[in-house]
Amino acid sequence: MATSTIVLIIVAAVVAILLIAGLTWVARNKRNQQRHVEADKIREDARHETLLVNQQEALADETAAKARAAQAEADVNAAQAAGLQQQAAVHRGEAVTSRDHLNKQWDRADTLDPASRAASDTRSAAHDEPQPTAGSR
């Protein structure tokens, strides 16, 4: 083979290698550019979704705060109800004591004046039975 043929083959091989390298470089750059565009789209979607998630978190925080406030109010109401129940029990005890004392007075009066028994028979039904109150149902 002639030297010019060998040089021509080497030049052709180098050109082919450079052409393949150039095409590979262009393809890689195009692929990287597409990935960059796709990554930018994903980032934009993530930014939009971040806003939505932040709104959801704010709503959750607000709802939790309302729940805590409602629970605090319920605790206050429960404490007030317990206090009122305790007061009602005290008043009920006082009323029972007063009713017993009153019945004893009626009985003492009837004991001292036996002649009034006939007149007090109609009253005894009224004073022996405790009167219903708003708390007893």
C-alpha positions as CSV (number, residue, x, y, z in Angstrom):
1,M,0.0,0.0,0.0
2,A,1.0,3.4,-0.8
3,T,1.8,6.0,1.9
4,S,-0.8,8.3,0.6
5,T,-3.4,5.6,1.0
6,I,-2.4,4.9,4.5
7,V,-2.5,8.6,5.3
8,L,-5.9,8.8,3.7
9,I,-7.2,5.9,5.7
10,I,-5.8,7.4,8.9
11,V,-7.3,10.8,8.1
12,A,-10.6,9.2,7.3
13,A,-10.5,7.2,10.5
14,V,-9.7,10.4,12.5
15,V,-12.5,12.3,10.8
16,A,-14.9,9.4,11.5
17,I,-13.8,9.3,15.1
18,L,-14.2,13.1,15.4
19,L,-17.6,12.9,13.7
20,I,-18.8,10.2,16.1
21,A,-17.4,12.1,19.1
22,G,-19.1,15.3,17.8
23,L,-22.4,13.5,17.3
24,T,-22.1,11.9,20.8
25,W,-21.3,15.3,22.3
26,V,-24.4,16.9,20.5
27,A,-26.7,14.1,21.6
28,R,-25.4,14.3,25.2
29,N,-25.9,18.0,25.3
30,K,-29.4,17.7,23.8
31,R,-30.3,15.0,26.4
32,N,-28.9,17.2,29.2
33,Q,-30.9,20.2,28.0
34,Q,-34.1,18.0,27.9
35,R,-33.4,16.9,31.5
36,H,-32.8,20.4,32.5
37,V,-36.1,21.5,31.0
38,E,-37.9,18.5,32.7
39,A,-36.2,19.3,36.1
40,D,-37.3,22.9,35.8
41,K,-40.9,21.8,35.1
42,I,-40.7,19.5,38.1
43,R,-39.4,22.3,40.3
44,E,-42.2,24.6,39.2
45,D,-44.8,22.0,40.0
46,A,-43.1,21.5,43.4
47,R,-43.2,25.3,44.1
48,H,-47.0,25.3,43.3
49,E,-47.5,22.2,45.4
50,T,-45.5,23.8,48.2
51,L,-48.0,26.6,48.3
52,L,-50.9,24.1,48.5
53,V,-49.2,22.1,51.3
54,N,-48.5,25.3,53.2
55,Q,-52.1,26.3,53.0
56,Q,-53.1,22.8,54.2
57,E,-50.7,23.1,57.1
58,A,-52.0,26.5,58.0
59,L,-55.6,25.2,58.0
60,A,-54.5,22.2,60.1
61,D,-52.8,24.6,62.6
62,E,-55.9,26.8,62.7
63,T,-58.2,23.9,63.2
64,A,-56.0,22.5,66.0
65,A,-56.0,25.9,67.7
66,K,-59.8,26.0,67.5
67,A,-60.0,22.5,68.9
68,R,-57.7,23.5,71.8
69,A,-59.9,26.6,72.5
70,A,-63.1,24.5,72.4
71,Q,-61.5,21.9,74.7
72,A,-60.5,24.7,77.1
73,E,-64.0,26.1,77.0
74,A,-65.4,22.6,77.6
75,D,-63.1,22.2,80.6
76,V,-64.3,25.5,82.0
77,N,-67.9,24.5,81.5
78,A,-67.3,21.1,83.1
79,A,-65.7,22.8,86.1
80,Q,-68.6,25.2,86.4
81,A,-71.1,22.3,86.1
82,A,-69.2,20.3,88.8
83,G,-69.3,23.4,91.0
84,L,-73.0,23.9,90.4
85,Q,-73.7,20.2,91.1
86,Q,-71.8,20.5,94.4
87,Q,-73.8,23.7,95.2
88,A,-77.0,21.8,94.4
89,A,-76.0,18.9,96.6
90,V,-75.3,21.4,99.5
91,H,-78.7,23.1,98.9
92,R,-80.4,19.8,98.7
93,G,-78.9,18.7,102.0
94,E,-79.9,22.1,103.6
95,A,-83.5,21.6,102.2
96,V,-83.7,18.1,103.6
97,T,-82.5,19.3,107.0
98,S,-85.0,22.2,106.9
99,R,-87.8,19.9,105.8
100,D,-87.0,17.5,108.7
101,H,-86.9,20.4,111.2
102,L,-90.2,21.7,109.8
103,N,-91.8,18.3,110.1
104,K,-90.6,18.0,113.7
105,Q,-92.2,21.4,114.5
106,W,-95.5,20.2,113.0
107,D,-95.3,17.0,115.0
108,R,-94.4,18.9,118.2
109,A,-97.3,21.3,117.7
110,D,-99.6,18.3,117.1
111,T,-98.3,16.7,120.3
112,L,-98.9,19.8,122.4
113,D,-102.4,20.3,121.1
114,P,-104.2,17.0,120.5
115,A,-107.4,18.8,119.7
116,S,-105.9,20.3,116.6
117,R,-105.1,16.9,115.1
118,A,-108.3,16.8,113.2
119,A,-107.6,20.2,111.6
120,S,-104.0,19.3,111.0
121,D,-104.8,15.9,109.3
122,T,-105.5,17.9,106.1
123,R,-102.2,19.8,106.6
124,S,-100.1,16.7,107.5
125,A,-100.3,15.4,104.0
126,A,-98.8,18.7,102.8
127,H,-96.0,18.9,105.4
128,D,-95.0,15.3,105.4
129,E,-94.2,15.0,101.7
130,P,-91.3,16.9,100.4
131,Q,-92.1,19.3,97.6
132,P,-90.6,18.5,94.2
133,T,-87.9,20.9,93.1
134,A,-86.4,21.8,89.7
135,G,-83.5,19.5,90.4
136,S,-85.5,16.4,91.1
137,R,-87.1,14.8,88.1
